[in-house]
């Protein structure tokens, strides 16, 4: 018989245990409508992105990370990094104006309008030039030029989240995956 003091603890323990995933159960990666993620019958993770193609052997990956930082006081960079044994580090990132974080204030709203107008002009220039300028990696020489670094820019936080979930799922399960941004 459970005493009156242990009963609430037992109920809490059972309730919280329902949220713990069963070991070995892989959570399927979330997919946006702009991405595809599928299992592959090999030992590689592949990503086909607007800026190119990346492929890595799963047994060569030493770490996968995701982090955010502020760049030059004006941009928020949300980045996934894949470190593999070898000579290159892969970086996948999404950039948003810092005004996105301050959108609730009057100053933030005004700055957001300026940033939105800048994005429109960049998109127009890309269409005119016939290139995907807005999809290209952003660098400021020499500060952001890194030897042995492979970089890809994604156009939404959702795409980056899907990519991160795909690489984690492949690495944790040891089963190949192919990720594609449409």
N, C-alpha and C positions, 0 to 999 in steps of 0.2 A: 504494500500500500504506500502511495506517495503522500508525503506530508503536505500540509497547506503551504509551507514555505518553499518546498521543492517543486510544486506543481507549476507556478508561474515560470520558473527557470526551465522546466522541461518543455513547456509550450513555446517559449522564446527559442530554445535550442532547435526544436523541430521546425519552427517557422523559418529561422535563419538558414537551416540546412537545406531548405528547398531552393535557395538561391545559389548554392554552390554547385558548379558544373561537375558532372561525373568525370573522373579522371579518364583520359583517353578519348573523350568525346570532343571532337573538333567542332567549334562553332563555325558555321558556314559564313564566308565573307559577305558583307553587305555589298550590294551592287547598285549603282545609280544607273540611270538610263544612258549615261554617256560612257559607261565602262562595261567590259565583259571580263569575266574571270572563270576559267575552266581548268579542271584537272588535266594533267598530262601524264602519259605513261613513261616518264623518264625521271631523271634526278636533277632537273634544271628548273629554275624559275626564270620566266621570260616576261619582258614588258615591251609592248609596242606603243609608243607615245608619239605625239605630234613632233617632238624634237629628235626622234630616232628610235633605236631598238637597244635593249639591254638584256643580257643573259648571264646567269651565274649558276655554277654548280652548287647545289644545296649543301654539300659536305665541305665546301670552301668558305661558307659564311661564318664569320666569327661574332658578328653582332648586328642587330637591327634596332634602330632607335627612331623616335619621333620627338621633336622638340620645337618650341617656338621662341623667337627672339625679335627684338626691335632692331632695325637696321637704319643707321643714320638719323634716328629720331623721326622718321617719316613713314617707314614701312614695317609691317609685321610679317615675318617670314615663318611659315609653318613648314617644317622640313622632316623628311624621312631619310635616314642615312643607312646604307648597307655597307658594312665593312667586310671585305672578303680577303682571305689569304692571297697575297699577290701584290701587285703594284698599284692598284687603283681603288679609290673610294667612290661609291655611287651616291649622289645626292639628288633627291627628288623634292621639289618645293613648290609651294603656292604662296604668292605674295599678295597682300592686301594693304591698302592705305591705313595708316594708324587712325585715321578718322573713323574707320569702321568700328573701332573700339569706343569712340566717343560720340556715337551717333545720336545719343539722347540729348545732348546740350545744343544750345543755339550756335555756338562756335563750331561744334562738331558737325552740325547740319550744313553750315556754310562751307566748311572745309570739304565735306562730302560732295557737295555740288561742284566745287572746283575740281576735285579728283575725278568725279564722274565725267565732267566735260573733257578733262585730259584723256580719259580712257576712250571717249568717243573719237577724239582727234587721232589717237593712236590707231584705233580700229580703221578709221577712214584712210590713214596713211598706209596701213597694211593692205587694204583692198586696192588702193591706187597702185602701190608698188607690186602687187601680185605676190606678196610674201606673207608668211605668218609671223610678222614682227612681234606681235603680242604673245606668241607662243615661245619665243626664243628666251634663252637663259639671259639673265641680266648680270653684267659684270662691270666693275669700275676698275680699270687698269691703274696701277698694279695691285691695288688692295685686295681685290676679289679673284685674282688669277691664281689658281692653285694647281701646282704640278700634280699629276697623277690623280686628278679628280674628274669624274664623269658627272655632268649635271644635266638635269631635265627639269623643265618648268611645266607645272600643271595649271590649268585655268580655273579650278575650283577646289575648295576645301573637301568637297564630297569625293572628287576624283582621288585626292591624296589619301583620304580615309580608306577608300576602297583598295588602293594600292598597298597601303600599310597592312590592311587585313589580309590581303592576298599573300604578301611575302611572309608574314608571320605564320599564316596557316601552312604554307608550303614548308617553311623551315621547321616548324614544330612537328609536323607530321612526317617529314622526310619524303614527301611525295611531290613531284613536279606540278607546276601550275603555269598557265599562260594568262597574262593580264594584258588587256588591250583598252586603250582610250580611243573611242570612236571619233 
